[in-house]
Amino acid sequence: MRQTPSVILVRCGRVGMVRPWDGRDLAESIYRNFERLPAEIRTRIPLRRVWSLVPEVPES
């Protein structure tokens, strides 16, 4: 497998097994686990929680 600089290798549960991550995988992992990250790391990542209303869809 050819690796580009944008691919991050992440060690899985088993010894010697790695899985390539691309930017999308990394972003999704950060979104899912942002609240669990240490405060020092969260302050370095420029994410903000935004709440918005979802318009109701009229029933037909």
URJO-V330527 format. One record per residue. N is the residue number from 1. RES is the residue in one small letter. D_CENTER is the distance of its C-alpha to the mean C-alpha in Angstrom with 2 decimals. Layout:
# URJO-V330527
n=(N/N)
res=(RES/RES)
d_center=(D_CENTER/D_CENTER)
This chain:
# URJO-V330527
n=(1/2/3/4/5/6/7/8/9/10/11/12/13/14/15/16/17/18/19/20/21/22/23/24/25/26/27/28/29/30/31/32/33/34/35/36/37/38/39/40/41/42/43/44/45/46/47/48/49/50/51/52/53/54/55/56/57/58/59/60)
res=(m/r/q/t/p/s/v/i/l/v/r/c/g/r/v/g/m/v/r/p/w/d/g/r/d/l/a/e/s/i/y/r/n/f/e/r/l/p/a/e/i/r/t/r/i/p/l/r/r/v/w/s/l/v/p/e/v/p/e/s)
d_center=(23.01/22.85/19.96/19.05/17.82/14.44/13.85/12.54/14.29/12.93/15.77/15.99/18.40/21.50/23.17/23.07/20.39/17.43/14.86/13.84/10.31/10.34/8.57/7.20/5.92/4.42/3.20/2.64/2.43/3.03/4.42/5.84/7.10/8.01/11.57/12.03/11.50/14.99/16.46/17.17/13.62/12.69/15.75/14.71/11.52/13.19/11.52/14.10/14.39/16.70/18.92/20.88/23.58/23.55/27.03/28.98/29.96/33.74/34.94/37.22)
